[in-house]
Amino acid sequence: MLKFTDFAAVLLMAAVLTGLIWLYDARFARPRRSSGTAEPIVVDMARAFFPVIIVVFLIRSFWVEPFKIPSGSMKPTLLVGDFILVNKYTYGIRLPVINKKIVEINPVDRGDVVVFRYPVDPSVDYIKRVVGIPGDVVEFRNKRLAINGSPVAVQASGFYTDAEVNYTRLPQFIEKLGNRNHRMMVVPSQPVVDLAQVRQFQYRDNCEYNDEGFRCTVPPGHYFMMGDNRDQSSDSRYWGFVPDDHIKGRAFLVWMNFGDLKRIGNGIE
């Protein structure tokens, strides 16, 4: 889960308010002020902040948006405390606030790390990896992922030492999804899926669960998401598919981590 940092609606309201103050003063109040009368401080502030707010609003809405990673569901790719940048136009141009796509650019692809609105509570932003696109049959059994009946290629890559969990050493792998190679890890002692945590969700009948794992067919216009920390992630296996209109953008860069400065500038694969 991501900390909710999307305040596009707040920026829009601030832009409208400062713009109206500036416009009202220019059209009505300023011509009535006597010569030498000081300009009201609220007008001065509105004129100063309006262009800045507009620029920030446009950048966050159509170019890049920052987020902070607060949980370990995407380890070892993304760590707690990573500040990341998300490309807002990779998949298309969307109207700010309502997130409606008006121009299609690129399709969402398997292996992409994306930020999206959590289907259970759209006011919250999540980040996961796309493992299934519309029409895919996604299976996860015995810690192995398969797409459309073909096991996803994995290669052992030593161990990941998790400093946040008593320096536990967990098996780490290089997995290839689509054209992307990325790291992922599993917890051998944990079940593939905790059946007690599986919710009732839209298109729940598209999925079959048992003690060995699950099998889901991704419906049209939806995606199946999973965390790279496979056994410690709340993802589509528990709360369902992500509609296309919930996608916000593709994560591409770690721009800051105050606890580990070496992560600055790391690309996200």
C-alpha positions in Angstrom: 0.0 0.0 0.0 1.1 3.6 -0.7 0.6 6.5 1.5 -2.1 8.6 -0.1 -0.4 11.6 -1.6 -2.7 12.5 -4.5 -4.1 15.9 -3.7 -4.9 16.8 -7.3 -8.4 17.9 -6.2 -6.9 20.2 -3.5 -4.5 21.7 -6.1 -7.4 22.3 -8.5 -9.5 24.0 -5.9 -6.5 26.2 -4.8 -5.9 27.1 -8.4 -9.5 28.1 -9.0 -9.6 30.1 -5.7 -6.4 32.1 -6.3 -7.4 32.6 -10.0 -10.8 34.0 -9.1 -9.3 36.3 -6.5 -6.7 37.6 -8.9 -9.4 38.0 -11.7 -11.9 39.8 -9.4 -9.3 42.2 -8.3 -8.1 42.9 -11.9 -11.6 43.4 -13.3 -13.5 45.1 -10.4 -11.5 46.0 -7.3 -8.3 47.5 -8.7 -10.1 50.1 -10.9 -12.0 51.4 -7.8 -8.9 51.8 -5.6 -7.6 55.2 -5.2 -4.1 56.0 -6.4 -1.5 55.1 -3.8 -3.7 52.6 -2.0 -1.8 49.4 -1.2 -2.9 46.2 -2.8 -4.6 43.8 -0.4 -2.2 41.1 0.8 -4.6 38.4 -0.2 -4.5 39.6 -3.8 -0.8 39.8 -3.8 -0.6 36.2 -2.5 -3.1 35.0 -5.0 -1.2 36.5 -7.9 2.1 35.0 -6.6 0.8 31.5 -6.0 -1.6 31.0 -8.9 1.0 30.3 -11.6 3.0 28.1 -9.2 -0.1 26.0 -8.3 -1.1 25.7 -12.0 2.4 24.4 -12.9 2.5 21.9 -10.1 -1.0 20.7 -10.9 -0.2 20.1 -14.6 3.1 18.3 -13.8 1.4 16.0 -11.2 -1.6 15.4 -13.4 0.0 14.8 -16.8 3.7 14.1 -16.3 5.0 12.6 -13.0 3.6 12.2 -9.5 5.6 11.3 -6.4 4.6 8.6 -3.9 6.2 7.1 -0.8 6.4 3.3 -0.1 5.3 2.5 3.5 5.1 -1.3 3.4 7.3 -4.2 2.3 4.9 -5.9 -0.1 7.2 -5.0 -3.1 10.5 -6.1 -1.6 13.1 -6.6 -2.8 12.3 -4.3 -5.7 11.0 -1.4 -3.6 11.8 -0.9 0.1 10.0 0.9 2.9 10.9 4.6 2.8 11.5 4.7 -1.0 10.2 7.9 -2.6 9.3 7.0 -6.2 8.2 8.8 -9.3 5.2 7.5 -11.4 4.9 8.3 -15.1 1.3 9.5 -15.6 1.3 9.4 -19.4 2.8 6.0 -20.1 -0.6 4.4 -20.7 -2.5 7.4 -21.9 -3.7 10.9 -21.0 -6.3 11.0 -18.2 -8.4 13.9 -17.0 -7.2 15.0 -13.6 -9.2 14.2 -10.4 -11.8 11.9 -12.2 -8.9 9.8 -13.8 -10.9 9.3 -17.0 -8.6 8.3 -20.0 -9.2 10.4 -23.1 -6.1 9.4 -25.1 -4.7 5.9 -25.4 -0.9 5.7 -25.7 0.5 2.3 -24.5 -1.2 -0.8 -23.2 -0.5 -2.0 -19.6 1.9 -4.9 -19.9 2.8 -7.9 -17.8 5.7 -7.1 -15.6 5.0 -3.4 -15.2 5.0 -1.9 -11.7 2.0 0.3 -11.5 0.2 2.6 -9.1 -3.5 2.2 -8.9 -6.6 3.0 -6.8 -7.3 0.2 -4.4 -10.5 -1.4 -5.6 -11.8 -1.9 -2.0 -11.2 1.8 -1.1 -10.5 4.0 -4.2 -9.3 6.8 -1.9 -6.1 4.7 -1.2 -3.3 4.2 -3.7 -1.6 0.8 -4.0 1.5 -0.3 -6.0 2.0 -3.8 -7.3 3.3 -5.7 -10.4 1.0 -6.6 -13.2 1.1 -10.3 -13.7 -2.1 -10.8 -15.7 -3.7 -8.7 -18.4 -7.3 -9.1 -19.8 -7.9 -12.7 -20.9 -4.9 -14.2 -19.1 -5.2 -17.3 -16.9 -3.1 -16.7 -13.8 -2.0 -19.6 -11.7 0.1 -19.6 -8.5 0.9 -23.0 -7.0 3.8 -24.3 -5.0 5.3 -20.8 -5.0 5.4 -20.8 -8.9 3.6 -18.4 -11.1 2.1 -19.6 -14.5 0.4 -17.5 -17.2 -1.9 -19.2 -19.7 -0.6 -22.6 -18.7 3.1 -21.8 -19.1 5.3 -21.5 -16.0 7.0 -18.1 -15.7 10.8 -18.4 -16.0 12.6 -18.1 -12.7 16.2 -18.4 -11.7 17.5 -18.7 -8.1 19.4 -15.6 -7.0 20.6 -16.3 -3.5 18.9 -14.9 -0.5 17.4 -11.5 0.6 18.2 -10.5 4.2 15.2 -8.7 5.6 16.5 -6.3 8.2 13.0 -5.4 9.2 12.1 -9.0 10.1 14.9 -9.9 12.5 17.4 -10.2 9.5 15.5 -13.2 8.1 17.2 -14.7 5.0 14.5 -15.4 2.4 15.0 -17.2 -1.0 15.3 -14.7 -3.8 14.7 -15.3 -7.5 15.0 -13.5 -10.9 11.6 -13.8 -12.6 10.8 -12.8 -16.2 7.4 -11.4 -16.9 6.9 -10.1 -20.5 10.1 -8.4 -21.4 11.1 -7.5 -17.8 13.4 -9.4 -15.5 12.8 -8.5 -11.8 13.6 -9.8 -8.4 11.1 -11.5 -6.2 11.1 -13.5 -3.0 9.1 -16.1 -1.1 8.6 -17.2 2.5 8.9 -21.0 2.4 7.0 -21.5 5.7 4.0 -19.5 4.6 1.1 -20.9 2.5 0.7 -19.8 -1.1 -2.6 -18.2 -0.2 -4.3 -17.6 3.1 -7.8 -18.8 2.2 -9.3 -17.1 5.3 -8.2 -13.7 3.9 -9.8 -14.0 0.4 -12.6 -11.5 0.0 -15.8 -11.6 -2.0 -15.1 -9.4 -5.0 -16.4 -8.6 -8.5 -15.7 -11.6 -10.9 -14.9 -13.8 -7.9 -16.4 -16.7 -10.0 -13.4 -16.3 -12.3 -11.1 -17.7 -9.6 -10.6 -21.2 -8.1 -8.9 -21.6 -4.7 -7.5 -24.5 -2.8 -4.7 -25.3 -0.4 -2.1 -25.5 -3.2 -2.9 -22.1 -4.6 -5.3 -20.4 -7.1 -6.3 -20.1 -10.7 -7.9 -16.9 -12.0 -9.1 -15.8 -15.4 -8.6 -12.0 -15.9 -11.9 -10.4 -17.2 -11.9 -7.8 -20.0 -10.8 -4.3 -18.9 -9.1 -5.6 -15.8 -5.6 -6.6 -14.5 -4.3 -9.1 -11.9 -1.7 -7.6 -9.5 0.8 -9.3 -7.2 3.6 -8.0 -4.9 7.2 -9.1 -5.5 7.2 -10.1 -1.8 4.9 -12.9 -2.9 4.0 -14.4 0.5 3.7 -11.1 2.3 1.5 -9.1 0.0 -2.1 -8.1 0.0 -2.9 -8.3 -3.7 -5.4 -9.5 -6.4 -5.5 -13.0 -5.0 -7.2 -11.5 -1.9 -9.3 -8.5 -3.1 -9.7 -9.1 -6.8 -9.0 -7.5 -10.2 -8.1 -3.9 -10.9 -10.2 -2.0 -13.5 -8.4 -0.1 -16.1 -9.9 3.2 -15.0 -8.1 2.7 -11.6 -4.6 2.7 -13.1 -2.7 5.9 -12.3 0.7 5.3 -14.0 3.9 3.2 -14.1 6.5 3.5 -11.4 10.0 4.1 -13.0 12.4 5.7 -10.5 13.4 5.9 -6.8 14.3 9.5 -6.3 14.9 9.5 -2.6 15.3 7.2 0.5 16.5 9.1 3.5 17.4 5.8 5.2 19.5 4.5 2.3 20.9 7.2 0.1 22.4 4.6 -2.2 18.9 3.9 -3.6 18.6 7.4 -5.0 18.4 7.1 -8.8 17.6 3.4 -9.0 15.3 2.5 -11.9 12.3 0.3 -11.2 12.2 -2.9 -13.3 
